[in-house]
Amino acid sequence: MRVLVTGITGFAGSHLADFLLSQTSAEVYGFARPNASHANLASAVSKIRLIPCDMMDGSAVRDGLKNIRPERIFHLAGQSWVPVSWQAPQDTLATNIHGELNLLEAVRAAGLDPLIHIAGSSEEYGSVLPQEIPIKETARLNPLNPYALSKVVQDLLGLQYHDRYGLKIVRTRSFQHIGPRQRETFVASDFAKQIAEIEKGKRPPVLSVGNLDIVRDFTDVRDIVRAYWLCLDKGEAGEAYNICTGTGRKIGDIAEFYRRHSRVKCEIRKEPQRHRSSEAAVMIGDREKFKRQTGWTPAIPFEQALTDVLNYWREKIE
């Protein structure tokens, strides 16, 4: 089976590559920007067929698909950080929306009939009412930032191309990912990196934080990519599925976990500049639809995921 992963050098993409190589017999291909670092792929890079391809280059995407003729496609490429989407809204919308459009049009142009996964986000739901938590797939989509808006359009494009052209597309809306290799711009990775730097004497013994009362539903990325595989293996084309634990965690719980597990005594200090505007206070997902369809449940405990992130940064910080 030929499997294509777009954005394979990224956080989730690299973990999906690891899963495919270790848990399936798939022949793995990956689209990556020509200048992308391969650091996340580590030893996997020699086992996959890596193809330089900018998703904004429609002809490159078409040529790649014609040559590979994949039977399954996991579309993970895109700009995924909310603050950057405010700084560069046009680039975020163009990259995420036009990149997907190029992929879907290339599938049609090549006359292919693969199973296609579109990786969406819980950010699509935005701010919800208390009675709507845990959030079901039927909740209205109410994006609060340009990144979230781009994911809503990706989601609906996937649905349109399924309804109009019969493409076998399954959409997921994953809640917060955590795990090794995640950029320090995301909260758990940010806190873990700070602790690793404190332990190495590279910064004062202060863990700088933002709003600790925000509640999010965190899932280990290794469970997330297993869910991605199952969504094409057992999911229904045209459907959207939440991927989440169904359990809410305060950001303050993560900060306190890392403070307790630091090898050096440190304090937690709130920094006003770390607070974000237009941010939903609580986001907890309902995973029952996906569980019924595929049998998926998260397997990696929250504390283990946090520990693995901390150990990742301990190894990286010299």
N, C-alpha and C positions, 0 to 999 in steps of 0.2 A: 504494500500500500504506500503510495506517495503522498506525503503530508507537507503542506507549505505553512510556515509560520511567518507572518509579517511582523516586523519589530522584534526579531528573534534575539537581538543583542541586549534588549532591555531587561528590566527587572522580572516581570512576569514571563516574557518571551524566553529568557534563558532557563528559567525553572521549567517551563513547558518543554523545552528541548531536552532537559535532563529526564523529565518524566517519559517522554516519547522514546528516548534511547534505552531507558532502563525497564520500562513496563510494557512496551509494545514492540512489534517487529517492523514498525514503519520505517520507510526510507525518508529521512527528514531533510527538507529543504528550508532555507531561510532567506527572506528578503531583509536587507539591512542597508541603511544609508551608506554611501561610498566612504564617508569619513568616520563612520561609527567605530567606537572602541569595541574590541572583542573580549575585554577583560571578564565580563560576566559569564562568558561561555567556557572559560578555562579549558579543561581537557576535552570538552564536548565539541570544540571547534573542528577537530580533526575527523569527527564522525558524522558531520553534517555537510550538506552541499550549500555553502553560503554564497548568495548571489547579491552583488551590489545593486541596489535599486532604490531610488527615491520614489516614494509613493505619489509624489506630485508630478512625476514624469509618466504620463499616460502610455507613451510608446514603450518605455522600459518595462512597465508593468505588463503590457500586452505581450511583449516578447518573452518575458519571463514565464508567463503562464502557458504560452504556446509550447515552450521548450520543456517545461516540467510536466504539464498536464496533471495537476494534482487531483487526488480523489477526495482529500479533505483540506480545507483551508481554515486556519485560525488567524483572524485579523486583529492583531494587537498593536500595530504601529500607530503612533500618534503623539501629540503633545498632551501630557497627563497631569500637569501641575497647575492648580487653581490660580495662585498668585501670578504666574507667568501669563495666564490667559487674560488677566486684567492689564498687564503691561503690554502685551502683544495680542489683542483680541483678533485682529485680522489674520495674523499668521496662524493662530490657534484654530480659527474657524476654517481657514483654507486647508491647513494640514489635515485636520481630522475629517472634514466633510469631503473635500475634493479627493483626498487620498482613498477614501472608501469608494467614492463614485468611480474613480479610475479602476479600482479592483473589480467592482461588480460589472462594469462595462467590458472589462477585459475578459471576464468569464464568459459573457455573452458572445463577444467577438470571436473567441476561440471555440465556441460550440461545446463548452465543457458542462458537465453536470455534477459538480462536486457537492459534498456537504460543506456548508460555510458557517462558521461561528463568528458573530460580531460581538466583541467585548465591550459592553456598556458599563455604566457606573451608577451607583446609588445616588450620585450627585444629580441625576436626572430628576429625582423626586423633590429636591429642594426642601423647603420648609413645609412640614405637614402638621395637621392638627393633632392634639394629644390622643384623641379617640382613633386616629388612623395608625397608631403605633401598636404592634409591629406593622411595618409597611408591607402591604401586599402588592402584587404586580398590577392590580386594578387601580391603585392610587393614581391620582392625576400627576402628570409630569409638570413640574414647576421649577425650572432651572433658575438658580440665583447668581450665576456667573457665566462668563463666555465659555469656559471649558464645559460646564454642565449643558449649556445650550448646544454646543457642538456634539455632545454625546446623545442628546435627544434627537437631533437631526440624523445622526448615524443610525440610531435605533429605528426611526421611522423610515429612513431610506431602505434599511434591510427589510422591513415589513412590506414596503411598496414593491420592491423587486421580487419578493416572494409572491405577493398577490398578483402582480402584473405579468411577470415573466416566468413564474414557477420555479425560481431559484430556491434551492433547499437550504434556507437560512434559519439558523437558531440564534436568538439574541439572549445575552445574559446581562444582568445588572448586578455586578459584584459590589458588595459593601467594602469597607476598608481592608486592604491587604497589609500584612506585615511579614517580615522575613529577611534573611540574609540577602545582601546585594542591593537593598532598597536605598535610593539616594537619601542623603541626610536632610533633604528638604521636606521629608515626611516625618511625622511626629515621633514615632517609636525609634526610627533610625537616628533622628536628630538627638534625642535624649541619650541613646546608647553611645553615639559618637562622643558627645560631651563627657560622659562618664569615662570612656576609654581615654580621652585626652586628659581628664583630671588625674586618672590613675598614673599616666605617664608623665605627669608634671608639666603638661603643655598648656594648662589653663588653671585659673584659681579654682578652689574647691566649691564652686557654685554651679548648680544646674539651673540654667536660665529657661524659663517657661512662659507660656502665654496663658490663655484661659483654660483653667484646669477643670471647669465644670461642664465642658462640652462632653456629650455622651455619644460614642460611636460603637459600631458592631465590627469587631476585628476578626479576620480569618487569616490563618497562615497561608502564604502564597502557595505552598506545596499542596495544600488542600484545595486551593482555588484552581490550580492547573489540572488537578485530577477531575475537578468538576467540569472544566472546559472539555476534557476528553469525553466525559459521560454525556455532556449536553448534545454532542454529535452522535454518540454511540446509541443513546436511548431517548434523547429529547425529540420533540415533535417540531418539524419545520413550520415556521410561521409564528411560533410561540416565543414569549419572553419569560425568563426565569431569574428570580433573585438567587444570588449565591451569598450566603451569610451564615452566621451561627445562631442568630435569634437572641443573642445576649448582648446587652449594652455594657460598656466599660467607660468610666470617666477617664479623661486624659490625666487627671490627677492620680489615678490608680497606677498608670504607667510610670509617671514621675516618681511616685513613692516606691514602686518596685525597684527601679534603678537606683534610687538613693540607698535603699536597704542592701542591695547587692553590690554596691560599689566597694572596692577594696580600700578606698580612702574616704574618710568621713567628709561629707559635703552637705551643703544646705540647698534648699529649693528656693529660688527667687523669681517672682513674677516680673516680667518686663513688658511695659505697655506697648512697645513697638511690635511685640509678637502677637498681639490680639488682631484677629481678622474681622472685618466688617462683613455683613451679608452672609452670615454663617448660621445654619440651622443648629439649634441647641441640642436636639436629640435626633439620632437616626439609628433605628434598630429595625432589621429586616425580618420578614416572615419567609422561611425557606420551605414551607410545607409542600408547595406546588412542585418544586424541584425534587424534593425528597420522594414524593409519591411517584414521580415520573421515572426517576433514575436510581433511587435507593441511596443517594449520596448523603453522608453526614460528615462533618468535620472530624478529623482524627487527632490532630496535633493540639495539645492543650495550650491555652493562652500564655501561661507562664513559660512553657517550653519555647514557644515562638519568641518571646521577649528575651529569654536567655540566649537563644541562638543568634539573635540580632546583636546582643552585647558582645558575645564571643567573636562574631564576625568583625566588629570594629576593633576589638582588642588585638586581633591579628593584623589588621590593616594599619593601625596607628603605631608608628615606630618611635 
